[in-house]
Amino acid sequence: MKLMMEPIDVGLNRNQPSIICWRGGTYDVEQILDTWSSRGPWWGSDERRSYLLLVTTSGVMEIFHSNLSGWMLSRMFD
Amino acid sequence: MFGSLHTRSHFSFLDGGSSPEVLAETAQACGHAALAITDVNGVYAAVRHQRACRRLGIKGLIGIDCSVALGATTGRVDLTVLARNADGYRAICRLSTWLHEHHALSDEQLAPGGAFDDLVADRCIIIVHTLSTRSEDVEAALRILSGRTELCVYAGISHDARPWAVRRMRAMVDCARGMGLRIVLAQDVRYAGRDAYAVHDLMICIREGITIHQPHPLRPVHDRNCLRSEQDLRTIVPFPEAFDAVDEIIRLCDFDLLPEHITPPGARVPEGRTSDEVLRQMCQDAFDRRYARAVAATQQRARELLEHELQVIAELQLSDFFLVVHEVTEHARSRGIRCSGRGSAANSVVAYVLGITGVCPVEHHLLFERFLHRGRKGTPDIDVDFDSERRGEVIAWMEERFGLEQTAMTATIITYRLRMAIRDAAKALGWPEETVRALSKAVPGYTNNDVGIYRAELAAVVGDVPMLDILLKSVQLLIDHPRHLGQHSGGMVLSSKPLEMLTPVQRSANGVAVVQFDKDDVEALGLVKFDVLGLRMLACISECCELVARHTGTMPEIDDLPLDDAKTFETIRSGRTLGIFQIESQGQIHLLAKHQPERFSDLVTEVALFRPGPLQGGMVHPYIARRRGKEPVTFPHPDLEPILSDTLGIVLFQEQVLEIAHRFAGMTLEEADDFRSLVSKNRDRHLMAAMRDRFVQGACRRGVDVATAEEVYEIVSHFVGYGFCRSHAAAFAKIVYQSAWLKTHHTAAYMAAFMQHRPGMYNLMTLEEESRRWGVQILPCHIQHSGMRYDLEVDSHGRMAIRKPLTAMRSVSQDIARQIIWERARAPFSSVEDVVLRLPQVPRDTLEVIAMAGAMHDLEPDARRAAWIVGVVRQRQSKAADEPLLRVSMVCEEDVPNLPELRAQERLAYDYIMQGAARVHPMTLYRRSMMSMEIRPIETLRRLSPDAKLTVTTAGIVILRQSPPTANGMLFVTLEDESGFLQCVVPPQVRERFRQELRSSALVLRGTLHGIGSWRSIMVSDVHVLTKVIGGYHGHLSYAGGQDTLEVGRNRMESSAVVITGIV
C-alpha cells in the first residue's frame, strides 16, 4: 500500500466512477469494493470527503472526492 | 413504500440532532412514504411526530431504541421495537417504563416471561442492529430471538459509511439467512440533513463529558447519519430484499396515536346514572346555597349561565372532569387544606357553584367563553392553588383515589436557553469551570435572544479570541433543542384507563411518577390534566387563621368576609401593604397611591394593571386618569361600551380582547379565542398581519368604518405580552383582600404566619421591622419558649407579640429543634449546664450559636458567658466516663473569666448572623450622627410636600435593587431605616457615575423628592456609601438586598468569623 494524495480526474457513469485519469494514464473501474465518508471538524476546515475503494485496470485504488480539493487518489494497493 | 425505520429525534436527549417536525419534512422531501421515530428508551416525540406526519401526508411509525446486555459477557446488542397497532404501542410503553425502572435490559428479558413477553408478532416488530456491536453479539442475539417464533424479528442492516460497511452488512445478511430470519434496511439516522452533524457531535461531547478536541468512539466521523433517498441508498446497499422488507413493515404498522376523543378521569358516578346527570344534580343542589345572598337579578342570570355551561360541558364530554376536580377540592377542604381555583376556570358558574373557584362570574362580569366554548380543541385548564405546605397530601390522596397506574405528573421538556447553552458549549470547548461560570453569568438567564447580541459581554470574559466565534456557533446550534425531561410544577394527569396504554411513566429524581409528554402533548393524547399548584400565601392564610383561633378562640370566617371593610381598604390605600399578596412590591405600592382602590373591583383591576401587557401597552396611566376623574371616559365605538364600560374604556383583560373580536369584529368564538391567544403572545408577525385583515374586514362587514376598525385593532393589538384574564385577576384579588384583611385585623398572627411561610419578596429583617411598625413586638428565639414555628405570645403590654421559633437560629435544624422541645417537655431547663447535659446529641457549635443568639437569656443573661459555659461543660462531659452517682455542677465560678458584655453593635451583628434579623434596626444606632448631618429618617419625608420638589438626603439599608427591562436603564433602590422604606430612582447617568457605590449595602442618597398621596420617592442625583459619611459601620450583612440575611450570613460567615473571634 502506498500513500499518494495526488489529484486525479474521474469519469462518472450514473453518478458512479467509471474511469480514472492519473499521471496521463486512463484506467477503467472494474468494481467498487467499498464506499465511506468522513468530515472534518465542524468548527474548523469543515471538509467533506467521500471515499471509494475501487478495482481498476491498474490495481486497487482508494480515491476520494473532497468539497475543498476535488478528486484525489489517496492510496494505491499492491 | 420506503421510509426510515430507525430514526432518533432530538428527544433522544443529547443524541438526536433534529426535531420530529424537521425530520418529517426532510423525509417527505427525500420521497419517503413513512418515517419511524425510535428514540432511546422513550416515545417522547410520538405526538409531535404523528402530528407532523399527518400534516405532511406521510405515515408516522412509533418505536423505541433500546440496548440489551447479553448474558455474562460484556457484549450488548441494539434493538428497535416498532408498534404495529395500539396493543403494540401499549407494549412499547410498558417496555419503556420497565427500562426507566431497571435502567437496562438483559437477555433474561428476551426469554419467555420477560419484559419482551408482550412484544409479540401481531403487536410489534423487532429489528436487531449491527450498530456498534461485535458480530458475535449480533449473532448471539439473533440466535436467541430466532427461536422465539411468536416474535416478528428482522435483522437490521445499515450502511454506516465507515470502511468495510458492505462487508459487515454481508456478514449480517449471511448470519440472518442461516437462521431463517429476514433482513431489513434500518439506516441509523440521528439527524435530518448533513449539516446537523455538528450539533449531533456537540451533543455527544456534552453527554459524554468530553471536549470537542478529545476522541471518543461514539463521536461521528462523518455526516451521513442523515435521512437519504431510497435511490441513494440502493446504490450503496446491494441487498434488494432489505428494501422489500421496509415496504412490508411500513404496511404492517398502522397505528394512529392521536384520538379524536377525551379520556376523562374516572369520576364517582352511581350505577344507572350518567356523569352529566350527576353534575347537573350537584350544581342544582349547590346553587341555592351559593346564591342564597345574591339579588334576584344575579340569581336569574346565574341560572341561565349555569344551564348554558352544563350543556356545553356535556357536549364536550367534560362532566367527569368537573366532578373529579370538585371531588379533589372537597376532599382537600374536608381535611382543612385551603384551596382556591384560579385562571380561566373562574369564568365558570359551574366551577363557582361547586366551590372550585371563589368569585361569582355574574357579579364580576366574567366570560365563560374564555374558559370553554363549543369550538374549543382539547381539554380546558382548571388550575387550583393549594396550601403549599399540604399540597403533597392532596397529591398522595389523588394517587390513592384514582390509582397509581392512572395518575402521574405532566412532564416539561427542558430545552436549551441561552445561559444553559453557553455553559454546556463552553465546557465542551474546554474552558475551565471558572471561565464557564463567568461566561454563563455574562448573559441574562431565561432569554432566547440571539447569542450574537451578547458578543461584547462574552468577549469581556475571554477576550476577542477565535474560540469565541466557535462558542457563538455552538450556542446557536444548541438553542431550542431539548436537554432533558423535567417535571411540571403541578399538572397531574388523571385517566380512567391505566396510563401505560397511552404513555410510558418514569420516575423523577424525587420519586414522582412522570409521563413522557408535556402539557400540550398530554392534551393532544386526549388526556386530562389538572393543575395541583402550591401557593405559599394560602398556607400563610391558613396558618394565620389557626393562630387567631388558637389564641382568641374564634376562627375568622375568611371565605365569607364582606368585601367592603373600610379599614382594610384604608390599609391598601395607604400603601402599608408589605406582606400583602400581589400588592407588596414598590411598583404596586406606587400604583396603589395613584389608583386609591375603594372597592373589590378596584382590586381586580389593580392586580391586572401591574402586568407586562398593560404596562407595555401604555394602559395604566389612561386608566388611572379616568378612574380619578382627571380624564373623560370615552369609547372608540359605541359597540365597545358594554364590553369596556367597567374598565372605563381601557382594554385590561384577555376576556375583553376576545369579546371585541367576537362582537365588534364578528369573529366566531373559536376564531376570537385564537385571536386573543395570538394577540397575547404576539408570536408571529405574518399571522398577526393576516389576523389584522380579518379583524378590520369583519368589523367593516358589521357597518364599522375602516378608520375606526383600524383604530380599535391598534388598541387591541397593544395588549401584548403577559396580561391577566379577568377571572384570574378576580381570583387573585380575593386573596389580596383576604390577606389585607388579616393584616389589618390580626396583624400579629398574620405577620407570624407570613414569616413562617415567606410567600413574599422581602427579607426577614424587613418583615420584622414591618411588624414593629404595626406595633407588634418580635420576641427573640428562646430555648424555654420557642417552638418549631412562629407563634404568638402576650407581651409585657398585654398585646400579641411574635415569638421566633428555634429553627430561626442558624444551624438549628428541625431535628435539633425537636430534640430541644421533647427534652423541655420533660422539665424546663434550669441552667446552661442543664441544657448541655440534657442535649448530648446536639453539637457544641449549635449550642454555642443558641447561646450567642441570646436564646439562653433567662438561664444566663450574658450571651458570652453562656457560650463559654457551653464549651466548658461539653468538654468535661466528653471526658467524664460514666454518669456520676451524685451530680455536682461541672462549672464553677473560676471556670468563667470576666468577659466584656456585648456592645449594641456586636449584639446587632450576632443577631444578623445567628437569627437572620436584628432586634433593633441598624440605623437606630447611627441616628444621632445622621441627624447632625441632616440625613432625614425616611418617615419624615412623608410629611414634606412633593410639590415643592425639595432636595433631600436620606440613608438606609438597601433591601431591594431592581432594574426591570422595561425601565430603560433606571435602577430602583429601596432603602429601609427604622421608620420605613423608600423607593429611590437612579437615572442611567447617575447609575453609571456611582456604579461602585451603588453596590454597597447601606447608602446615603440625595435627590429630588417626588410623591403622590402618602407615597414618596426620590430621584437620585448623588450617592454615598454610608460608612464614608458616618464612619466605622460594619453591622449589616445584607449586601445582597432582598435576600434572606440568614442565608447571606451563612455565606459571609467566613468574613464575619474574624469579627466574632475578636469579640469572643
Interface residues (C-beta under 8 A of the other chain):
Chain A: N15 Q16 L33 D34 T35 W36 S37 S38 R39 P41 W42 W43 R48 Y51 L53
Chain B: H159 A161 R162 P163 W164 A165 V166 R167 R194 Y197 A198 D201 L202 I212 P220 V221 H222 D223 R224 T235 I236 I470 K473 S474
